[in-house]
């Protein structure tokens, strides 16, 4: 297996994230550091092919990628379906008492990841069949915590947002060049907006409702919406881009 071209991109992104001075969040977790074994395994196993549909998430959840290094990485599905079971590597960041880092020993479920990877397992059976057509990546690799809650990038101070966006845009642009996707899907509006800013004009861009359990619409019909949007590629066809 050839090395994924995403590995040097993510290593540079990890460096760029560490160079930013954070003051909005009380705690910042960078799983590209302490969960690198899991993330590297994900890229090496599933991140080498080109010409697929790229599904782009926003940033890690506290019980998903923050624990496993895999985007939307619910522990059970990462271990039992994706076949990735890697330990965290020291040093670990300063931890919020309500969001401890236990890696693959985490007993909490990542709701978004359970829904997304659970859908993939139900539709494709094996990860190999899913990754023949799709790949999932996060725009921002960091988890931000403050006041017992998860901060999204848009809630950071302006100077932090600007530095974050510059680094993550650069990494996204490099990833698009490496992966040469046939189409792009923003999982949530934030990811969709970044794709529309960065992606080549001739690449179709689509929006998929975020699978978070906090979203009432996702709780009702997320699987059906994913089927409707992604089924044409599952059948080997290519639909037209959705309007802005």
Biotite code that builds the C-alpha atoms (Angstrom):
import biotite.structure as struc

atoms = struc.array([
    struc.Atom([0.000, 0.000, 0.000], chain_id="A", res_id=1, res_name="UNK", atom_name="CA", element="C"),
    struc.Atom([1.364, 3.402, -0.935], chain_id="A", res_id=2, res_name="UNK", atom_name="CA", element="C"),
    struc.Atom([1.460, 6.094, 1.734], chain_id="A", res_id=3, res_name="UNK", atom_name="CA", element="C"),
    struc.Atom([-1.569, 8.340, 1.771], chain_id="A", res_id=4, res_name="UNK", atom_name="CA", element="C"),
    struc.Atom([-0.784, 11.812, 0.416], chain_id="A", res_id=5, res_name="UNK", atom_name="CA", element="C"),
    struc.Atom([-2.928, 13.101, 3.288], chain_id="A", res_id=6, res_name="UNK", atom_name="CA", element="C"),
    struc.Atom([-0.325, 12.153, 5.901], chain_id="A", res_id=7, res_name="UNK", atom_name="CA", element="C"),
    struc.Atom([2.085, 15.054, 5.293], chain_id="A", res_id=8, res_name="UNK", atom_name="CA", element="C"),
    struc.Atom([-0.898, 17.384, 4.888], chain_id="A", res_id=9, res_name="UNK", atom_name="CA", element="C"),
    struc.Atom([-2.280, 16.445, 8.292], chain_id="A", res_id=10, res_name="UNK", atom_name="CA", element="C"),
    struc.Atom([1.144, 16.609, 9.918], chain_id="A", res_id=11, res_name="UNK", atom_name="CA", element="C"),
    struc.Atom([1.563, 20.159, 8.671], chain_id="A", res_id=12, res_name="UNK", atom_name="CA", element="C"),
    struc.Atom([-1.971, 20.981, 9.824], chain_id="A", res_id=13, res_name="UNK", atom_name="CA", element="C"),
    struc.Atom([-1.155, 19.683, 13.314], chain_id="A", res_id=14, res_name="UNK", atom_name="CA", element="C"),
    struc.Atom([1.878, 21.979, 13.438], chain_id="A", res_id=15, res_name="UNK", atom_name="CA", element="C"),
    struc.Atom([-0.182, 24.932, 12.247], chain_id="A", res_id=16, res_name="UNK", atom_name="CA", element="C"),
    struc.Atom([-2.836, 24.305, 14.900], chain_id="A", res_id=17, res_name="UNK", atom_name="CA", element="C"),
    struc.Atom([-0.218, 24.120, 17.660], chain_id="A", res_id=18, res_name="UNK", atom_name="CA", element="C"),
    struc.Atom([1.180, 27.487, 16.556], chain_id="A", res_id=19, res_name="UNK", atom_name="CA", element="C"),
    struc.Atom([-2.100, 29.322, 17.255], chain_id="A", res_id=20, res_name="UNK", atom_name="CA", element="C"),
    struc.Atom([-2.572, 31.042, 20.621], chain_id="A", res_id=21, res_name="UNK", atom_name="CA", element="C"),
    struc.Atom([-5.982, 29.981, 21.941], chain_id="A", res_id=22, res_name="UNK", atom_name="CA", element="C"),
    struc.Atom([-7.845, 32.099, 24.480], chain_id="A", res_id=23, res_name="UNK", atom_name="CA", element="C"),
    struc.Atom([-11.562, 31.484, 23.790], chain_id="A", res_id=24, res_name="UNK", atom_name="CA", element="C"),
    struc.Atom([-11.582, 27.834, 24.904], chain_id="A", res_id=25, res_name="UNK", atom_name="CA", element="C"),
    struc.Atom([-10.427, 26.602, 28.283], chain_id="A", res_id=26, res_name="UNK", atom_name="CA", element="C"),
    struc.Atom([-9.211, 23.327, 26.742], chain_id="A", res_id=27, res_name="UNK", atom_name="CA", element="C"),
    struc.Atom([-8.042, 22.421, 23.246], chain_id="A", res_id=28, res_name="UNK", atom_name="CA", element="C"),
    struc.Atom([-7.583, 18.805, 22.143], chain_id="A", res_id=29, res_name="UNK", atom_name="CA", element="C"),
    struc.Atom([-5.508, 18.087, 19.038], chain_id="A", res_id=30, res_name="UNK", atom_name="CA", element="C"),
    struc.Atom([-6.064, 14.410, 18.168], chain_id="A", res_id=31, res_name="UNK", atom_name="CA", element="C"),
    struc.Atom([-3.626, 14.732, 15.270], chain_id="A", res_id=32, res_name="UNK", atom_name="CA", element="C"),
    struc.Atom([-1.039, 14.603, 18.077], chain_id="A", res_id=33, res_name="UNK", atom_name="CA", element="C"),
    struc.Atom([-2.137, 12.256, 20.832], chain_id="A", res_id=34, res_name="UNK", atom_name="CA", element="C"),
    struc.Atom([-4.473, 10.117, 18.652], chain_id="A", res_id=35, res_name="UNK", atom_name="CA", element="C"),
    struc.Atom([-2.110, 10.100, 15.689], chain_id="A", res_id=36, res_name="UNK", atom_name="CA", element="C"),
    struc.Atom([-1.782, 6.272, 15.566], chain_id="A", res_id=37, res_name="UNK", atom_name="CA", element="C"),
    struc.Atom([-5.521, 5.933, 14.935], chain_id="A", res_id=38, res_name="UNK", atom_name="CA", element="C"),
    struc.Atom([-5.663, 8.811, 12.459], chain_id="A", res_id=39, res_name="UNK", atom_name="CA", element="C"),
    struc.Atom([-2.625, 7.540, 10.564], chain_id="A", res_id=40, res_name="UNK", atom_name="CA", element="C"),
    struc.Atom([-4.155, 4.077, 10.361], chain_id="A", res_id=41, res_name="UNK", atom_name="CA", element="C"),
    struc.Atom([-7.378, 5.586, 8.981], chain_id="A", res_id=42, res_name="UNK", atom_name="CA", element="C"),
    struc.Atom([-5.492, 7.522, 6.298], chain_id="A", res_id=43, res_name="UNK", atom_name="CA", element="C"),
    struc.Atom([-3.313, 4.572, 5.358], chain_id="A", res_id=44, res_name="UNK", atom_name="CA", element="C"),
    struc.Atom([-6.181, 2.118, 5.084], chain_id="A", res_id=45, res_name="UNK", atom_name="CA", element="C"),
    struc.Atom([-8.806, 4.299, 3.502], chain_id="A", res_id=46, res_name="UNK", atom_name="CA", element="C"),
    struc.Atom([-7.251, 7.592, 2.361], chain_id="A", res_id=47, res_name="UNK", atom_name="CA", element="C"),
    struc.Atom([-5.106, 6.610, -0.630], chain_id="A", res_id=48, res_name="UNK", atom_name="CA", element="C"),
    struc.Atom([-7.597, 6.392, -3.519], chain_id="A", res_id=49, res_name="UNK", atom_name="CA", element="C"),
    struc.Atom([-8.538, 9.310, -5.742], chain_id="A", res_id=50, res_name="UNK", atom_name="CA", element="C"),
    struc.Atom([-11.667, 10.203, -7.706], chain_id="A", res_id=51, res_name="UNK", atom_name="CA", element="C"),
    struc.Atom([-14.192, 9.499, -4.939], chain_id="A", res_id=52, res_name="UNK", atom_name="CA", element="C"),
    struc.Atom([-16.837, 11.677, -3.288], chain_id="A", res_id=53, res_name="UNK", atom_name="CA", element="C"),
    struc.Atom([-15.387, 13.580, -0.333], chain_id="A", res_id=54, res_name="UNK", atom_name="CA", element="C"),
    struc.Atom([-17.667, 14.100, 2.666], chain_id="A", res_id=55, res_name="UNK", atom_name="CA", element="C"),
    struc.Atom([-16.339, 16.940, 4.808], chain_id="A", res_id=56, res_name="UNK", atom_name="CA", element="C"),
    struc.Atom([-17.160, 17.324, 8.500], chain_id="A", res_id=57, res_name="UNK", atom_name="CA", element="C"),
    struc.Atom([-16.542, 20.347, 10.703], chain_id="A", res_id=58, res_name="UNK", atom_name="CA", element="C"),
    struc.Atom([-14.423, 19.328, 13.716], chain_id="A", res_id=59, res_name="UNK", atom_name="CA", element="C"),
    struc.Atom([-14.147, 16.474, 16.252], chain_id="A", res_id=60, res_name="UNK", atom_name="CA", element="C"),
    struc.Atom([-16.743, 15.572, 18.830], chain_id="A", res_id=61, res_name="UNK", atom_name="CA", element="C"),
    struc.Atom([-15.632, 14.793, 22.399], chain_id="A", res_id=62, res_name="UNK", atom_name="CA", element="C"),
    struc.Atom([-16.522, 11.097, 22.161], chain_id="A", res_id=63, res_name="UNK", atom_name="CA", element="C"),
    struc.Atom([-15.557, 10.560, 18.519], chain_id="A", res_id=64, res_name="UNK", atom_name="CA", element="C"),
    struc.Atom([-12.414, 11.743, 16.762], chain_id="A", res_id=65, res_name="UNK", atom_name="CA", element="C"),
    struc.Atom([-11.151, 13.235, 20.029], chain_id="A", res_id=66, res_name="UNK", atom_name="CA", element="C"),
    struc.Atom([-10.921, 9.656, 21.344], chain_id="A", res_id=67, res_name="UNK", atom_name="CA", element="C"),
    struc.Atom([-10.146, 7.601, 18.240], chain_id="A", res_id=68, res_name="UNK", atom_name="CA", element="C"),
    struc.Atom([-8.438, 9.931, 15.758], chain_id="A", res_id=69, res_name="UNK", atom_name="CA", element="C"),
    struc.Atom([-11.061, 9.013, 13.131], chain_id="A", res_id=70, res_name="UNK", atom_name="CA", element="C"),
    struc.Atom([-13.572, 11.587, 11.813], chain_id="A", res_id=71, res_name="UNK", atom_name="CA", element="C"),
    struc.Atom([-17.015, 10.986, 13.362], chain_id="A", res_id=72, res_name="UNK", atom_name="CA", element="C"),
    struc.Atom([-15.168, 8.147, 15.074], chain_id="A", res_id=73, res_name="UNK", atom_name="CA", element="C"),
    struc.Atom([-17.582, 6.416, 17.421], chain_id="A", res_id=74, res_name="UNK", atom_name="CA", element="C"),
    struc.Atom([-15.424, 3.936, 19.326], chain_id="A", res_id=75, res_name="UNK", atom_name="CA", element="C"),
    struc.Atom([-17.518, 0.840, 18.674], chain_id="A", res_id=76, res_name="UNK", atom_name="CA", element="C"),
    struc.Atom([-17.785, 1.370, 14.938], chain_id="A", res_id=77, res_name="UNK", atom_name="CA", element="C"),
    struc.Atom([-14.155, 2.420, 14.585], chain_id="A", res_id=78, res_name="UNK", atom_name="CA", element="C"),
    struc.Atom([-12.995, -0.753, 16.305], chain_id="A", res_id=79, res_name="UNK", atom_name="CA", element="C"),
    struc.Atom([-15.571, -3.281, 15.099], chain_id="A", res_id=80, res_name="UNK", atom_name="CA", element="C"),
    struc.Atom([-16.323, -2.031, 11.569], chain_id="A", res_id=81, res_name="UNK", atom_name="CA", element="C"),
    struc.Atom([-13.370, 0.058, 10.421], chain_id="A", res_id=82, res_name="UNK", atom_name="CA", element="C"),
    struc.Atom([-10.948, -2.306, 12.134], chain_id="A", res_id=83, res_name="UNK", atom_name="CA", element="C"),
    struc.Atom([-8.922, 0.441, 13.818], chain_id="A", res_id=84, res_name="UNK", atom_name="CA", element="C"),
    struc.Atom([-7.905, -0.070, 17.454], chain_id="A", res_id=85, res_name="UNK", atom_name="CA", element="C"),
    struc.Atom([-4.930, 2.137, 18.248], chain_id="A", res_id=86, res_name="UNK", atom_name="CA", element="C"),
    struc.Atom([-3.886, 3.514, 21.651], chain_id="A", res_id=87, res_name="UNK", atom_name="CA", element="C"),
    struc.Atom([-3.473, 7.177, 22.465], chain_id="A", res_id=88, res_name="UNK", atom_name="CA", element="C"),
    struc.Atom([0.128, 8.326, 22.622], chain_id="A", res_id=89, res_name="UNK", atom_name="CA", element="C"),
    struc.Atom([1.550, 10.673, 25.250], chain_id="A", res_id=90, res_name="UNK", atom_name="CA", element="C"),
    struc.Atom([1.727, 13.454, 26.007], chain_id="A", res_id=91, res_name="UNK", atom_name="CA", element="C"),
    struc.Atom([-1.996, 14.011, 26.385], chain_id="A", res_id=92, res_name="UNK", atom_name="CA", element="C"),
    struc.Atom([-3.300, 17.581, 26.546], chain_id="A", res_id=93, res_name="UNK", atom_name="CA", element="C"),
    struc.Atom([-4.658, 19.112, 29.720], chain_id="A", res_id=94, res_name="UNK", atom_name="CA", element="C"),
    struc.Atom([-8.055, 17.480, 30.055], chain_id="A", res_id=95, res_name="UNK", atom_name="CA", element="C"),
    struc.Atom([-11.421, 18.885, 30.976], chain_id="A", res_id=96, res_name="UNK", atom_name="CA", element="C"),
    struc.Atom([-12.816, 16.846, 33.899], chain_id="A", res_id=97, res_name="UNK", atom_name="CA", element="C"),
    struc.Atom([-16.074, 16.190, 32.039], chain_id="A", res_id=98, res_name="UNK", atom_name="CA", element="C"),
    struc.Atom([-14.338, 15.149, 28.820], chain_id="A", res_id=99, res_name="UNK", atom_name="CA", element="C"),
    struc.Atom([-11.553, 12.720, 29.762], chain_id="A", res_id=100, res_name="UNK", atom_name="CA", element="C"),
    struc.Atom([-9.417, 11.109, 27.082], chain_id="A", res_id=101, res_name="UNK", atom_name="CA", element="C"),
    struc.Atom([-9.719, 7.340, 27.355], chain_id="A", res_id=102, res_name="UNK", atom_name="CA", element="C"),
    struc.Atom([-9.236, 6.435, 23.720], chain_id="A", res_id=103, res_name="UNK", atom_name="CA", element="C"),
    struc.Atom([-10.626, 3.070, 22.712], chain_id="A", res_id=104, res_name="UNK", atom_name="CA", element="C"),
    struc.Atom([-11.622, 2.420, 26.338], chain_id="A", res_id=105, res_name="UNK", atom_name="CA", element="C"),
    struc.Atom([-14.249, 5.168, 26.085], chain_id="A", res_id=106, res_name="UNK", atom_name="CA", element="C"),
    struc.Atom([-17.724, 3.900, 26.952], chain_id="A", res_id=107, res_name="UNK", atom_name="CA", element="C"),
    struc.Atom([-19.584, 6.927, 25.599], chain_id="A", res_id=108, res_name="UNK", atom_name="CA", element="C"),
    struc.Atom([-21.143, 6.786, 22.159], chain_id="A", res_id=109, res_name="UNK", atom_name="CA", element="C"),
    struc.Atom([-20.542, 9.521, 19.584], chain_id="A", res_id=110, res_name="UNK", atom_name="CA", element="C"),
    struc.Atom([-24.079, 10.141, 18.328], chain_id="A", res_id=111, res_name="UNK", atom_name="CA", element="C"),
    struc.Atom([-23.118, 11.721, 15.019], chain_id="A", res_id=112, res_name="UNK", atom_name="CA", element="C"),
    struc.Atom([-20.574, 9.005, 14.329], chain_id="A", res_id=113, res_name="UNK", atom_name="CA", element="C"),
    struc.Atom([-22.961, 6.218, 15.276], chain_id="A", res_id=114, res_name="UNK", atom_name="CA", element="C"),
    struc.Atom([-25.469, 7.581, 12.788], chain_id="A", res_id=115, res_name="UNK", atom_name="CA", element="C"),
    struc.Atom([-23.022, 8.286, 9.949], chain_id="A", res_id=116, res_name="UNK", atom_name="CA", element="C"),
    struc.Atom([-20.842, 5.183, 10.127], chain_id="A", res_id=117, res_name="UNK", atom_name="CA", element="C"),
    struc.Atom([-23.869, 3.086, 11.060], chain_id="A", res_id=118, res_name="UNK", atom_name="CA", element="C"),
    struc.Atom([-25.540, 4.244, 7.843], chain_id="A", res_id=119, res_name="UNK", atom_name="CA", element="C"),
    struc.Atom([-22.414, 3.352, 5.861], chain_id="A", res_id=120, res_name="UNK", atom_name="CA", element="C"),
    struc.Atom([-22.276, -0.112, 7.412], chain_id="A", res_id=121, res_name="UNK", atom_name="CA", element="C"),
    struc.Atom([-25.968, -0.741, 6.719], chain_id="A", res_id=122, res_name="UNK", atom_name="CA", element="C"),
    struc.Atom([-25.740, 0.375, 3.087], chain_id="A", res_id=123, res_name="UNK", atom_name="CA", element="C"),
    struc.Atom([-22.357, -1.054, 2.083], chain_id="A", res_id=124, res_name="UNK", atom_name="CA", element="C"),
    struc.Atom([-21.710, -3.987, 4.414], chain_id="A", res_id=125, res_name="UNK", atom_name="CA", element="C"),
    struc.Atom([-17.931, -3.596, 4.422], chain_id="A", res_id=126, res_name="UNK", atom_name="CA", element="C"),
    struc.Atom([-15.715, -0.534, 4.796], chain_id="A", res_id=127, res_name="UNK", atom_name="CA", element="C"),
    struc.Atom([-13.927, -1.490, 1.581], chain_id="A", res_id=128, res_name="UNK", atom_name="CA", element="C"),
    struc.Atom([-17.144, -1.109, -0.417], chain_id="A", res_id=129, res_name="UNK", atom_name="CA", element="C"),
    struc.Atom([-17.911, 2.233, 1.207], chain_id="A", res_id=130, res_name="UNK", atom_name="CA", element="C"),
    struc.Atom([-14.430, 3.655, 0.654], chain_id="A", res_id=131, res_name="UNK", atom_name="CA", element="C"),
    struc.Atom([-14.426, 2.638, -2.988], chain_id="A", res_id=132, res_name="UNK", atom_name="CA", element="C"),
    struc.Atom([-16.871, 5.496, -3.509], chain_id="A", res_id=133, res_name="UNK", atom_name="CA", element="C"),
    struc.Atom([-16.530, 7.854, -0.526], chain_id="A", res_id=134, res_name="UNK", atom_name="CA", element="C"),
    struc.Atom([-14.044, 9.306, 1.928], chain_id="A", res_id=135, res_name="UNK", atom_name="CA", element="C"),
    struc.Atom([-14.710, 11.300, 5.109], chain_id="A", res_id=136, res_name="UNK", atom_name="CA", element="C"),
    struc.Atom([-12.437, 14.040, 6.421], chain_id="A", res_id=137, res_name="UNK", atom_name="CA", element="C"),
    struc.Atom([-12.776, 16.899, 8.916], chain_id="A", res_id=138, res_name="UNK", atom_name="CA", element="C"),
    struc.Atom([-12.079, 20.516, 8.018], chain_id="A", res_id=139, res_name="UNK", atom_name="CA", element="C"),
    struc.Atom([-10.761, 21.403, 11.487], chain_id="A", res_id=140, res_name="UNK", atom_name="CA", element="C"),
    struc.Atom([-8.936, 18.753, 13.558], chain_id="A", res_id=141, res_name="UNK", atom_name="CA", element="C"),
    struc.Atom([-9.394, 20.365, 16.985], chain_id="A", res_id=142, res_name="UNK", atom_name="CA", element="C"),
    struc.Atom([-11.925, 19.973, 19.784], chain_id="A", res_id=143, res_name="UNK", atom_name="CA", element="C"),
    struc.Atom([-12.621, 23.194, 21.708], chain_id="A", res_id=144, res_name="UNK", atom_name="CA", element="C"),
    struc.Atom([-14.144, 23.145, 25.197], chain_id="A", res_id=145, res_name="UNK", atom_name="CA", element="C"),
    struc.Atom([-15.369, 25.904, 27.489], chain_id="A", res_id=146, res_name="UNK", atom_name="CA", element="C"),
    struc.Atom([-17.894, 26.063, 30.345], chain_id="A", res_id=147, res_name="UNK", atom_name="CA", element="C"),
    struc.Atom([-18.706, 22.367, 30.110], chain_id="A", res_id=148, res_name="UNK", atom_name="CA", element="C"),
    struc.Atom([-19.621, 22.524, 26.441], chain_id="A", res_id=149, res_name="UNK", atom_name="CA", element="C"),
    struc.Atom([-18.171, 21.979, 23.014], chain_id="A", res_id=150, res_name="UNK", atom_name="CA", element="C"),
    struc.Atom([-17.319, 25.177, 21.103], chain_id="A", res_id=151, res_name="UNK", atom_name="CA", element="C"),
    struc.Atom([-17.670, 25.190, 17.337], chain_id="A", res_id=152, res_name="UNK", atom_name="CA", element="C"),
    struc.Atom([-15.095, 27.135, 15.296], chain_id="A", res_id=153, res_name="UNK", atom_name="CA", element="C"),
    struc.Atom([-17.546, 29.958, 14.619], chain_id="A", res_id=154, res_name="UNK", atom_name="CA", element="C"),
    struc.Atom([-17.719, 30.644, 18.369], chain_id="A", res_id=155, res_name="UNK", atom_name="CA", element="C"),
    struc.Atom([-14.013, 31.419, 18.667], chain_id="A", res_id=156, res_name="UNK", atom_name="CA", element="C"),
    struc.Atom([-12.690, 34.959, 18.880], chain_id="A", res_id=157, res_name="UNK", atom_name="CA", element="C"),
    struc.Atom([-12.067, 36.697, 15.556], chain_id="A", res_id=158, res_name="UNK", atom_name="CA", element="C"),
    struc.Atom([-8.275, 36.434, 15.649], chain_id="A", res_id=159, res_name="UNK", atom_name="CA", element="C"),
    struc.Atom([-8.469, 32.725, 16.455], chain_id="A", res_id=160, res_name="UNK", atom_name="CA", element="C"),
    struc.Atom([-11.039, 32.119, 13.697], chain_id="A", res_id=161, res_name="UNK", atom_name="CA", element="C"),
    struc.Atom([-8.888, 33.898, 11.157], chain_id="A", res_id=162, res_name="UNK", atom_name="CA", element="C"),
    struc.Atom([-5.772, 31.904, 12.027], chain_id="A", res_id=163, res_name="UNK", atom_name="CA", element="C"),
    struc.Atom([-7.745, 28.663, 12.129], chain_id="A", res_id=164, res_name="UNK", atom_name="CA", element="C"),
    struc.Atom([-9.433, 29.329, 8.791], chain_id="A", res_id=165, res_name="UNK", atom_name="CA", element="C"),
    struc.Atom([-6.171, 30.213, 7.051], chain_id="A", res_id=166, res_name="UNK", atom_name="CA", element="C"),
    struc.Atom([-4.501, 26.976, 8.161], chain_id="A", res_id=167, res_name="UNK", atom_name="CA", element="C"),
    struc.Atom([-7.507, 24.716, 7.592], chain_id="A", res_id=168, res_name="UNK", atom_name="CA", element="C"),
    struc.Atom([-8.260, 26.244, 4.186], chain_id="A", res_id=169, res_name="UNK", atom_name="CA", element="C"),
    struc.Atom([-4.682, 25.558, 3.139], chain_id="A", res_id=170, res_name="UNK", atom_name="CA", element="C"),
    struc.Atom([-4.948, 21.946, 4.308], chain_id="A", res_id=171, res_name="UNK", atom_name="CA", element="C"),
    struc.Atom([-8.322, 21.492, 2.613], chain_id="A", res_id=172, res_name="UNK", atom_name="CA", element="C"),
    struc.Atom([-6.975, 22.851, -0.668], chain_id="A", res_id=173, res_name="UNK", atom_name="CA", element="C"),
    struc.Atom([-4.029, 20.454, -0.479], chain_id="A", res_id=174, res_name="UNK", atom_name="CA", element="C"),
    struc.Atom([-6.358, 17.542, 0.352], chain_id="A", res_id=175, res_name="UNK", atom_name="CA", element="C"),
    struc.Atom([-8.564, 18.329, -2.650], chain_id="A", res_id=176, res_name="UNK", atom_name="CA", element="C"),
    struc.Atom([-5.513, 18.315, -4.893], chain_id="A", res_id=177, res_name="UNK", atom_name="CA", element="C"),
    struc.Atom([-4.354, 14.987, -3.438], chain_id="A", res_id=178, res_name="UNK", atom_name="CA", element="C"),
    struc.Atom([-7.739, 13.264, -3.528], chain_id="A", res_id=179, res_name="UNK", atom_name="CA", element="C"),
    struc.Atom([-9.043, 14.734, -6.822], chain_id="A", res_id=180, res_name="UNK", atom_name="CA", element="C"),
    struc.Atom([-12.656, 14.127, -5.703], chain_id="A", res_id=181, res_name="UNK", atom_name="CA", element="C"),
    struc.Atom([-15.382, 13.769, -8.297], chain_id="A", res_id=182, res_name="UNK", atom_name="CA", element="C"),
    struc.Atom([-17.805, 15.614, -6.006], chain_id="A", res_id=183, res_name="UNK", atom_name="CA", element="C"),
    struc.Atom([-17.894, 17.236, -2.580], chain_id="A", res_id=184, res_name="UNK", atom_name="CA", element="C"),
    struc.Atom([-20.417, 17.041, 0.248], chain_id="A", res_id=185, res_name="UNK", atom_name="CA", element="C"),
    struc.Atom([-20.413, 19.421, 3.187], chain_id="A", res_id=186, res_name="UNK", atom_name="CA", element="C"),
    struc.Atom([-21.788, 17.693, 6.281], chain_id="A", res_id=187, res_name="UNK", atom_name="CA", element="C"),
    struc.Atom([-23.474, 20.738, 7.818], chain_id="A", res_id=188, res_name="UNK", atom_name="CA", element="C"),
    struc.Atom([-23.533, 24.326, 6.560], chain_id="A", res_id=189, res_name="UNK", atom_name="CA", element="C"),
    struc.Atom([-20.137, 25.303, 7.978], chain_id="A", res_id=190, res_name="UNK", atom_name="CA", element="C"),
    struc.Atom([-18.338, 22.571, 6.036], chain_id="A", res_id=191, res_name="UNK", atom_name="CA", element="C"),
    struc.Atom([-20.357, 23.362, 2.930], chain_id="A", res_id=192, res_name="UNK", atom_name="CA", element="C"),
    struc.Atom([-19.342, 27.036, 3.098], chain_id="A", res_id=193, res_name="UNK", atom_name="CA", element="C"),
    struc.Atom([-15.654, 26.178, 3.381], chain_id="A", res_id=194, res_name="UNK", atom_name="CA", element="C"),
    struc.Atom([-15.922, 23.901, 0.360], chain_id="A", res_id=195, res_name="UNK", atom_name="CA", element="C"),
    struc.Atom([-17.580, 26.628, -1.675], chain_id="A", res_id=196, res_name="UNK", atom_name="CA", element="C"),
    struc.Atom([-14.755, 28.996, -0.761], chain_id="A", res_id=197, res_name="UNK", atom_name="CA", element="C"),
    struc.Atom([-11.911, 26.600, -1.536], chain_id="A", res_id=198, res_name="UNK", atom_name="CA", element="C"),
    struc.Atom([-12.978, 23.994, -4.101], chain_id="A", res_id=199, res_name="UNK", atom_name="CA", element="C"),
    struc.Atom([-12.389, 24.331, -7.842], chain_id="A", res_id=200, res_name="UNK", atom_name="CA", element="C"),
    struc.Atom([-15.351, 25.858, -9.647], chain_id="A", res_id=201, res_name="UNK", atom_name="CA", element="C"),
    struc.Atom([-15.945, 22.744, -11.743], chain_id="A", res_id=202, res_name="UNK", atom_name="CA", element="C"),
    struc.Atom([-16.328, 20.372, -8.786], chain_id="A", res_id=203, res_name="UNK", atom_name="CA", element="C"),
    struc.Atom([-19.964, 19.708, -7.776], chain_id="A", res_id=204, res_name="UNK", atom_name="CA", element="C"),
    struc.Atom([-20.691, 20.714, -4.164], chain_id="A", res_id=205, res_name="UNK", atom_name="CA", element="C"),
    struc.Atom([-23.634, 19.417, -2.149], chain_id="A", res_id=206, res_name="UNK", atom_name="CA", element="C"),
    struc.Atom([-25.032, 19.851, 1.349], chain_id="A", res_id=207, res_name="UNK", atom_name="CA", element="C"),
    struc.Atom([-25.913, 17.026, 3.734], chain_id="A", res_id=208, res_name="UNK", atom_name="CA", element="C"),
    struc.Atom([-27.715, 17.617, 6.998], chain_id="A", res_id=209, res_name="UNK", atom_name="CA", element="C"),
    struc.Atom([-25.401, 17.088, 9.963], chain_id="A", res_id=210, res_name="UNK", atom_name="CA", element="C"),
    struc.Atom([-26.213, 13.776, 11.698], chain_id="A", res_id=211, res_name="UNK", atom_name="CA", element="C"),
    struc.Atom([-26.006, 15.192, 15.228], chain_id="A", res_id=212, res_name="UNK", atom_name="CA", element="C"),
    struc.Atom([-28.680, 13.868, 17.637], chain_id="A", res_id=213, res_name="UNK", atom_name="CA", element="C"),
    struc.Atom([-29.065, 17.504, 18.773], chain_id="A", res_id=214, res_name="UNK", atom_name="CA", element="C"),
    struc.Atom([-30.638, 18.240, 15.393], chain_id="A", res_id=215, res_name="UNK", atom_name="CA", element="C"),
    struc.Atom([-34.356, 17.315, 15.425], chain_id="A", res_id=216, res_name="UNK", atom_name="CA", element="C"),
    struc.Atom([-34.434, 16.979, 11.640], chain_id="A", res_id=217, res_name="UNK", atom_name="CA", element="C"),
    struc.Atom([-31.528, 14.544, 11.718], chain_id="A", res_id=218, res_name="UNK", atom_name="CA", element="C"),
    struc.Atom([-33.298, 12.456, 14.338], chain_id="A", res_id=219, res_name="UNK", atom_name="CA", element="C"),
    struc.Atom([-36.314, 12.081, 12.074], chain_id="A", res_id=220, res_name="UNK", atom_name="CA", element="C"),
    struc.Atom([-35.009, 11.385, 8.599], chain_id="A", res_id=221, res_name="UNK", atom_name="CA", element="C"),
    struc.Atom([-31.225, 11.636, 8.369], chain_id="A", res_id=222, res_name="UNK", atom_name="CA", element="C"),
    struc.Atom([-30.753, 8.214, 6.795], chain_id="A", res_id=223, res_name="UNK", atom_name="CA", element="C"),
    struc.Atom([-33.359, 8.910, 4.143], chain_id="A", res_id=224, res_name="UNK", atom_name="CA", element="C"),
    struc.Atom([-31.727, 12.254, 3.314], chain_id="A", res_id=225, res_name="UNK", atom_name="CA", element="C"),
    struc.Atom([-28.317, 10.604, 3.035], chain_id="A", res_id=226, res_name="UNK", atom_name="CA", element="C"),
    struc.Atom([-29.819, 7.947, 0.757], chain_id="A", res_id=227, res_name="UNK", atom_name="CA", element="C"),
    struc.Atom([-31.438, 10.546, -1.483], chain_id="A", res_id=228, res_name="UNK", atom_name="CA", element="C"),
    struc.Atom([-28.287, 12.646, -1.833], chain_id="A", res_id=229, res_name="UNK", atom_name="CA", element="C"),
    struc.Atom([-25.662, 9.908, -2.104], chain_id="A", res_id=230, res_name="UNK", atom_name="CA", element="C"),
    struc.Atom([-27.567, 7.146, -3.918], chain_id="A", res_id=231, res_name="UNK", atom_name="CA", element="C"),
    struc.Atom([-26.596, 8.378, -7.419], chain_id="A", res_id=232, res_name="UNK", atom_name="CA", element="C"),
    struc.Atom([-22.907, 7.872, -6.602], chain_id="A", res_id=233, res_name="UNK", atom_name="CA", element="C"),
    struc.Atom([-23.675, 4.583, -4.927], chain_id="A", res_id=234, res_name="UNK", atom_name="CA", element="C"),
    struc.Atom([-25.050, 3.531, -8.318], chain_id="A", res_id=235, res_name="UNK", atom_name="CA", element="C"),
    struc.Atom([-22.051, 4.919, -10.164], chain_id="A", res_id=236, res_name="UNK", atom_name="CA", element="C"),
    struc.Atom([-23.839, 7.975, -11.530], chain_id="A", res_id=237, res_name="UNK", atom_name="CA", element="C"),
    struc.Atom([-23.020, 11.648, -11.046], chain_id="A", res_id=238, res_name="UNK", atom_name="CA", element="C"),
    struc.Atom([-25.781, 14.196, -10.385], chain_id="A", res_id=239, res_name="UNK", atom_name="CA", element="C"),
    struc.Atom([-25.572, 17.870, -11.080], chain_id="A", res_id=240, res_name="UNK", atom_name="CA", element="C"),
    struc.Atom([-24.401, 20.216, -8.320], chain_id="A", res_id=241, res_name="UNK", atom_name="CA", element="C"),
    struc.Atom([-27.035, 21.703, -6.068], chain_id="A", res_id=242, res_name="UNK", atom_name="CA", element="C"),
    struc.Atom([-27.563, 25.470, -6.360], chain_id="A", res_id=243, res_name="UNK", atom_name="CA", element="C"),
    struc.Atom([-25.849, 27.829, -3.926], chain_id="A", res_id=244, res_name="UNK", atom_name="CA", element="C"),
])
